[in-house]
Amino acid sequence: MGDLKSKRLIVLKGWLFLAVAVLAGTGLLLRDPSWQTAALVVVLAWAAARFYYFLFYVLEKYVDPDLRYVGMLDLLKALLRRRRKP
């Protein structure tokens, strides 16, 4: 499968990710409607966004500019390849 190049489809994909996140958070809150659950959902969303930023910006810009990857599996493969090299 090739890279997604259509700007409209990229934006649609972003909105779909947002919809999935909102639905998942809503589902958790409906299952257990409490302030503790709401707080945990907010912390989860924040931490996941920071982890994404770390994986796709911080590692490339500050840790290793030569490390190139397009997804988490690609990153894992690259790290495993580097580990095997003497």
C-alpha positions as CSV (number, residue, x, y, z in Angstrom):
1,M,0.0,0.0,0.0
2,G,1.4,3.4,-1.0
3,D,1.5,6.6,1.0
4,L,-1.7,8.6,1.3
5,K,-1.2,11.7,-0.8
6,S,-4.7,13.3,-1.0
7,K,-5.0,16.2,1.4
8,R,-8.7,15.7,1.7
9,L,-8.3,12.0,2.7
10,I,-5.5,12.9,5.1
11,V,-7.8,15.4,6.9
12,L,-10.7,12.9,6.8
13,K,-8.4,10.3,8.4
14,G,-7.5,12.8,11.2
15,W,-11.2,13.5,11.8
16,L,-11.9,9.7,11.9
17,F,-9.2,9.2,14.5
18,L,-10.8,12.0,16.5
19,A,-14.2,10.3,16.2
20,V,-12.8,7.0,17.4
21,A,-11.2,8.6,20.4
22,V,-14.4,10.5,21.3
23,L,-16.5,7.4,20.9
24,A,-14.1,5.3,23.0
25,G,-14.0,8.0,25.8
26,T,-17.7,8.3,25.7
27,G,-18.1,4.5,25.9
28,L,-15.9,4.4,29.0
29,L,-17.8,7.2,30.6
30,L,-21.2,5.5,29.9
31,R,-19.9,2.3,31.3
32,D,-18.7,3.9,34.5
33,P,-20.0,7.5,34.8
34,S,-17.7,9.0,37.5
35,W,-15.3,11.9,37.8
36,Q,-12.4,9.4,38.3
37,T,-13.2,7.7,34.9
38,A,-13.5,11.1,33.2
39,A,-10.1,12.2,34.7
40,L,-8.5,9.0,33.6
41,V,-9.8,9.4,30.0
42,V,-8.4,12.9,29.9
43,V,-5.0,11.8,31.2
44,L,-5.0,8.9,28.7
45,A,-5.7,11.3,25.8
46,W,-3.0,13.7,26.9
47,A,-0.4,11.0,27.5
48,A,-1.2,9.3,24.1
49,A,-0.8,12.7,22.3
50,R,2.5,13.3,24.1
51,F,3.8,9.8,23.2
52,Y,2.8,10.4,19.6
53,Y,4.7,13.7,19.6
54,F,7.7,12.0,21.2
55,L,7.8,9.1,18.6
56,F,7.3,11.2,15.5
57,Y,9.0,14.5,16.3
58,V,11.3,14.3,19.3
59,L,13.1,11.2,18.3
60,E,13.8,12.4,14.8
61,K,14.7,16.1,15.6
62,Y,16.6,15.7,18.9
63,V,17.6,12.1,19.5
64,D,18.7,10.7,16.1
65,P,18.1,12.8,12.9
66,D,19.2,9.8,10.8
67,L,16.3,7.6,12.1
68,R,13.6,7.6,9.5
69,Y,10.3,5.7,9.8
70,V,6.7,6.2,8.9
71,G,4.9,4.3,11.7
72,M,5.4,2.5,14.9
73,L,6.1,-0.9,13.3
74,D,8.6,0.7,11.0
75,L,10.3,2.3,14.0
76,L,10.4,-1.0,15.8
77,K,12.0,-2.7,12.7
78,A,14.6,0.1,12.4
79,L,15.5,-0.2,16.1
80,L,15.8,-4.0,15.9
81,R,18.0,-3.7,12.8
82,R,20.3,-1.2,14.6
83,R,20.5,-3.5,17.6
84,R,21.7,-6.4,15.4
85,K,24.5,-4.5,13.7
86,P,27.9,-4.9,15.4
